[in-house]
């Protein structure tokens, strides 16, 4: 039995139109509801559900020595936690693909596969900077180079302009309120940051460290946060995930809007169904609401 295809914006709109009685929608109708109504539904979802599980993501940022203030990721919304990554092994990329980099052997010889297998590789400069992936294989070439294979693919393909770092240590960076900045800020010197302070509006546009990063090591911040759904393109990968997980919400939303546009007597009932689906989503997508997981933890404790 073939696996069902993933829903798309067009397929969801088509199904919503069909359930509203428009069995043979034109391409113009599909396009109109796709560009206008889906955006409205996305906004409604964002207003009601800003911390959905599928909206959690990671982002990486290579830190600049001496610079303590940084902009948040462009798709950032809230709930940021941070870990700083460092590593002793750094070098230049000779060539790269989406799933590997080729580098020269170190002065002490080639990397030992047992030493670096499973470590994260950070592209610290040049093409693909801020791309991070995990080393899953090492190949010794005949010309004094090694090819390090990674999974998943780098976010951007490195090339001969790129530099890299193998991560062999990490430290959590504790979030503090900006009102405590003067209490924890170290006015003199440079060091490894221990605290960060979000600044700006409720969606925090920037953050500042307690101390500027030093230049003893190369530092990379791994940030975990909730994505702002309003920054997502309707055709993006993350939106495809939301189409799949929230399928009924999108379909009921389209159906409800079509009925309202046509002054259909079923519109009020459809609107109630739409809101019920949204409330069900809110209940299911909050962390801590998985009763099976809670039950398992209670049994483990007992």
C-alpha positions in Angstrom: 0.0 0.0 0.0 1.5 3.3 -1.1 2.2 5.9 1.6 -0.1 8.9 1.4 1.4 12.0 0.0 2.0 14.9 2.3 -0.6 17.7 2.2 0.3 20.9 0.4 -1.3 24.4 0.6 -3.1 23.7 -2.7 -4.4 20.3 -1.7 -5.7 21.6 1.6 -7.5 24.5 -0.1 -8.9 22.1 -2.7 -10.3 19.8 0.1 -11.7 22.8 2.0 -13.5 24.0 -1.1 -14.8 20.5 -1.8 -16.2 20.2 1.7 -17.9 23.6 1.2 -19.6 22.3 -1.9 -17.2 23.6 -4.5 -16.5 20.3 -6.1 -14.7 21.6 -9.2 -12.7 24.7 -8.1 -10.9 26.7 -10.7 -7.3 27.5 -10.4 -8.1 31.1 -9.6 -10.3 30.0 -6.7 -7.6 27.8 -5.3 -4.9 30.5 -5.7 -7.1 33.2 -4.1 -7.9 31.1 -1.0 -4.3 29.8 -0.8 -2.7 33.3 -0.8 -5.4 35.1 1.3 -7.2 32.8 3.6 -4.3 30.5 4.5 -2.4 33.7 5.6 -5.4 34.6 7.8 -5.5 31.1 9.3 -1.8 31.2 9.9 -2.2 34.5 11.7 -5.1 33.1 13.8 -3.0 30.0 14.7 -0.1 32.3 15.7 -2.4 34.5 18.0 -3.7 31.4 19.8 -0.8 28.9 19.7 2.6 30.6 20.0 4.4 27.7 21.6 3.4 24.7 19.5 5.7 21.7 19.7 6.4 21.7 15.9 7.5 25.3 16.1 10.5 24.5 18.3 13.8 24.7 16.3 17.6 25.2 16.6 19.8 27.9 15.2 23.5 28.4 15.3 25.6 31.6 15.5 29.4 31.9 15.4 30.3 34.5 17.9 32.8 37.4 17.2 35.6 37.9 19.8 35.0 41.1 21.7 31.3 41.5 20.6 28.7 40.9 23.3 25.5 42.1 21.6 23.7 40.1 18.9 20.5 40.1 16.9 18.1 37.1 17.5 17.5 34.7 14.6 15.2 36.2 12.0 12.5 33.7 12.7 12.8 33.9 16.5 9.7 34.3 18.7 10.2 33.2 22.3 11.6 30.7 24.8 15.2 30.8 23.9 17.7 28.6 25.6 21.4 28.6 24.7 24.5 26.5 24.8 28.0 27.6 23.7 30.1 25.2 21.7 33.9 25.2 21.4 36.6 23.0 20.0 40.4 22.7 19.8 40.5 21.3 16.3 40.0 23.9 13.6 41.1 24.3 10.0 40.4 25.3 6.4 38.0 23.5 4.1 39.6 22.5 0.8 36.3 21.4 -0.8 32.8 20.6 0.3 29.5 19.1 -0.6 26.1 19.2 1.1 27.1 16.2 3.2 30.9 16.4 3.6 34.0 18.5 3.8 37.5 17.7 2.7 40.4 19.1 4.8 44.1 18.8 5.1 45.7 16.5 7.7 46.5 18.2 10.9 50.2 18.8 11.9 49.8 15.7 14.2 48.5 13.6 11.3 45.0 12.7 10.2 42.0 12.8 12.5 41.4 9.5 14.4 37.9 8.4 13.5 37.3 7.2 17.1 38.3 10.7 18.2 35.9 12.8 16.1 33.1 10.4 15.1 29.8 11.8 16.4 31.2 15.3 17.0 29.5 18.3 15.6 31.2 20.2 12.8 30.6 24.0 12.7 31.4 26.0 9.6 32.9 29.1 11.3 33.6 31.3 8.4 33.3 31.8 4.6 30.6 30.1 2.6 28.1 28.2 4.7 29.1 30.0 8.0 26.8 29.0 10.9 26.1 25.6 9.3 26.4 22.7 11.7 26.1 19.0 11.3 27.4 15.8 12.9 30.4 13.8 11.8 29.3 10.3 10.8 32.3 9.1 8.8 36.0 9.8 8.1 37.8 8.8 4.9 41.6 9.0 4.5 42.5 10.1 1.0 45.8 9.3 -0.8 46.8 13.0 -1.2 47.2 13.9 2.5 43.6 14.9 3.0 40.6 13.6 4.8 36.9 13.7 3.9 34.6 14.1 6.9 31.0 12.9 6.1 28.1 14.5 8.0 24.4 14.0 8.7 22.1 15.8 8.2 23.3 17.9 5.3 24.9 21.3 6.0 22.4 24.1 5.7 24.7 25.7 3.0 27.4 24.0 1.0 31.0 24.8 2.3 33.7 25.6 -0.2 37.4 26.6 -0.2 36.6 29.9 1.4 35.1 28.1 4.5 36.7 27.4 7.9 35.5 24.7 10.3 35.7 23.7 14.0 35.2 20.2 15.5 33.1 20.6 18.7 34.5 18.8 21.7 33.0 20.8 24.6 29.9 22.8 25.4 28.5 24.9 28.2 24.9 26.1 29.0 24.4 29.9 29.0 21.8 30.9 31.6 19.2 33.4 30.6 18.7 36.4 32.9 16.3 39.3 32.8 17.7 42.5 31.4 17.0 44.3 34.7 19.8 42.1 36.2 22.4 43.1 33.6 24.3 45.4 35.8 24.4 42.8 38.5 26.0 40.1 36.3 27.8 42.2 33.7 31.6 42.1 33.9 32.8 45.5 32.9 36.4 44.6 32.1 38.0 42.0 30.0 36.9 39.2 27.8 35.9 35.6 28.6 33.5 32.8 27.9 30.0 34.1 28.4 28.0 32.6 31.3 24.7 34.6 31.0 22.6 36.2 28.2 20.0 38.9 28.5 17.1 39.2 26.0 16.3 42.8 25.0 13.5 44.5 23.0 9.8 43.9 22.8 7.9 40.8 23.9 9.5 38.9 21.0 13.0 40.0 22.0 14.9 41.4 19.0 18.4 41.2 20.5 20.4 39.7 23.4 23.6 40.7 25.2 26.1 38.6 27.0 27.5 39.3 30.4 31.0 39.6 28.9 32.3 39.7 25.3 33.7 36.4 24.0 37.4 36.0 24.2 39.7 34.9 21.2 41.3 32.0 23.0 38.7 29.7 21.4 36.2 29.9 18.6 32.7 30.0 20.1 29.4 29.1 18.5 26.1 29.6 20.2 23.4 26.9 19.7 20.0 28.5 20.3 16.8 26.6 20.9 13.6 28.6 20.5 10.1 28.9 19.2 9.7 30.0 15.6 7.4 32.9 14.7 5.0 31.3 12.3 4.3 34.7 10.7 7.9 34.7 9.3 7.3 31.4 7.4 6.6 31.2 3.7 3.5 29.1 2.9 5.7 26.8 0.8 8.5 26.4 3.5 9.5 23.0 4.9 8.2 23.9 8.4 4.9 25.0 7.0 4.6 21.6 5.3 5.0 20.0 8.8 2.2 22.3 10.1 0.0 21.3 7.1 0.5 17.7 8.0 0.1 17.9 11.8 -2.8 20.5 11.7 -4.5 19.3 8.6 -8.1 19.5 9.9 -7.6 23.0 11.1 -6.6 24.3 7.7 -9.4 22.4 5.9 -12.1 23.5 8.3 -10.8 27.1 8.1 -11.0 27.1 4.3 -14.5 25.5 4.4 -15.7 28.0 7.0 -14.5 31.0 4.9 -16.0 29.7 1.7 -19.4 29.2 3.4 -19.2 32.7 4.9 -18.3 34.2 1.5 -21.3 32.5 -0.1 -23.7 33.5 2.8 -24.4 29.8 3.3 -26.7 28.9 6.2 -24.1 26.4 7.3 -21.5 29.1 8.0 -22.1 29.6 11.7 -21.9 25.8 12.4 -18.8 25.6 10.3 -17.2 28.5 12.2 -17.9 26.7 15.5 -16.2 23.6 14.1 -13.3 25.7 13.1 -12.9 27.1 16.6 -13.3 23.7 18.1 -10.5 22.3 16.0 -8.3 25.2 17.1 -9.0 24.6 20.8 -8.2 20.9 20.3 -4.9 21.9 18.7 -4.1 24.2 21.6 -4.7 21.4 24.1 -2.7 18.8 22.2 0.3 21.0 21.4 1.3 22.3 24.8 4.2 20.6 26.5 3.2 18.6 29.5 -0.1 17.4 28.1 1.0 14.0 27.0 -0.7 11.8 29.6 0.9 8.6 28.4 4.3 10.1 29.1 3.2 11.4 32.5 1.8 7.9 33.3 5.1 6.3 32.4 7.1 8.7 34.6 4.8 8.1 37.5 5.2 4.3 37.1 9.0 4.7 36.9 9.0 6.8 40.1 6.9 4.2 42.0 
